[in-house]
């Protein structure tokens, strides 16, 4: 599944837009120069397309946000909550291996959403997102969310052309995910601790998570959020509005 996504390259690869992704895996199958060269060329082509995507967003004055997390952390539920709040004008490019389930959920709330089915690919890339751009109307939105495939490894290696990366970690997942998956969380502009309404039922140390995130990336923003708490949803909206003001 990950044979060409670059998630195991053992060198620093910069996308040139403020997110330096350093992969730290040691995979003997990818240590030969020829294989690394092929993967690097794939990433370079992707980065060129990503830059084109950002130009498209900039042309339309749209702030683009890449949502990344493990499966089930609450990405789609978060977007549903934003739709219910009716405080953001946004559309969504959805990524999953199969089904249109997530796009259909959002469309039921009046959100313009386009589903990308990746088949066996464990992440979205810039070319997939570019295809999605032709199926959503940027003239009618201020923000475009790219909901990436649920995966805490491979999406961090691919610049899809968004302005910001938001990475979710949910309470049921456990507090050790940032330490276990540093490449993903190092790419984050915002870490969202989701499903905080479940804190009374799980042994989840919020302060430990915050320390882990700040240790990995000192300047990262962190918010606690629950789909059942309107104030926390409002705080996320305010963060987006602040970022958009300086776009």
C-alpha positions, -999 to 999 in steps of 0.1 A, spaced: 0 0 0 28 24 9 54 13 -18 54 47 -35 40 72 -10 74 82 5 64 76 41 96 56 47 122 79 31 150 83 56 158 119 48 143 154 53 119 165 26 107 200 26 75 210 7 84 246 6 53 259 22 62 260 59 57 223 67 90 204 69 82 167 71 111 145 83 104 108 81 123 87 106 115 52 95 143 27 89 130 5 61 158 -17 46 137 -22 14 139 16 7 176 22 15 190 18 -20 196 50 -40 175 40 -70 144 35 -49 149 67 -30 154 85 -62 121 72 -77 102 81 -46 118 116 -45 107 122 -81 72 111 -72 71 136 -43 86 164 -65 59 159 -91 33 159 -63 47 191 -48 46 209 -81 9 200 -84 4 210 -48 17 245 -55 -7 247 -84 -36 238 -60 -25 266 -36 -25 290 -65 -61 280 -73 -72 285 -36 -54 319 -35 -70 330 -67 -104 325 -52 -96 338 -18 -103 304 -2 -84 292 29 -77 255 25 -73 232 55 -60 196 54 -77 175 82 -57 145 92 -60 118 118 -65 81 125 -98 66 114 -127 74 138 -112 104 155 -141 126 145 -131 145 113 -165 141 96 -184 147 128 -164 179 133 -174 191 98 -210 183 105 -208 203 137 -194 233 117 -223 229 93 -248 230 121 -232 260 136 -237 279 103 -208 303 111 -185 292 82 -191 291 45 -172 260 34 -170 231 11 -152 197 15 -131 174 -6 -134 139 10 -109 111 9 -116 74 17 -106 41 2 -142 32 -6 -178 45 -2 -194 79 -5 -205 78 32 -187 108 45 -196 131 15 -232 120 18 -233 128 55 -221 163 48 -244 168 19 -273 160 42 -263 191 61 -263 213 30 -225 212 26 -210 209 -9 -188 179 -8 -170 158 -33 -159 122 -25 -126 108 -37 -123 70 -35 -85 62 -34 -90 24 -38 -58 11 -21 -40 44 -16 -35 52 20 -36 90 15 -47 118 -8 -21 134 -30 -21 167 -48 -34 152 -81 -64 137 -64 -72 170 -47 -68 189 -80 -94 166 -95 -117 175 -65 -112 212 -71 -131 209 -104 -162 195 -86 -167 221 -59 -176 258 -64 -149 280 -49 -169 311 -56 -194 300 -30 -170 293 -1 -145 310 22 -129 278 34 -122 244 17 -115 214 40 -96 184 26 -106 155 48 -77 131 42 -78 93 45 -77 81 81 -41 73 87 -15 87 111 15 79 88 13 84 51 -7 117 47 21 136 65 44 128 36 22 144 10 16 181 4 -19 183 -11 -18 221 -17 -36 233 14 -25 263 35 -29 247 69 -27 212 85 -50 203 113 -44 170 131 -69 154 154 -63 131 183 -94 117 201 -97 108 237 -105 71 231 -72 67 211 -50 73 241 -26 100 250 5 84 235 -3 89 198 18 121 194 49 103 207 42 73 185 35 93 153 58 123 154 60 129 117 22 135 115 20 158 145 52 177 135 33 188 104 4 202 124 -5 239 125 -33 230 150 -37 199 171 -74 192 180 -80 171 210 -115 157 201 -143 138 219 -134 156 252 -169 149 264 -156 113 269 -128 123 293 -146 111 324 -147 76 309 -110 73 297 -76 75 313 -65 103 290 -40 129 302 -48 162 284 -18 180 298 5 152 287 -8 155 252 -2 192 252 33 188 265 41 162 239 28 184 211 47 215 222 79 194 227 76 182 191 66 216 177 68 245 202 47 269 182 18 246 175 -17 257 184 -39 233 205 -76 232 211 -99 209 230 -131 202 212 -163 182 215 -191 180 189 -215 183 218 -200 216 231 -209 246 210 -183 268 228 -155 245 217 -168 245 181 -169 283 182 -133 284 194 -123 263 163 -143 287 141 -125 317 156 -91 300 150 -100 295 113 -113 331 110 -81 344 126 -59 324 101 -81 335 72 -76 372 82 -39 368 77 -41 347 45 
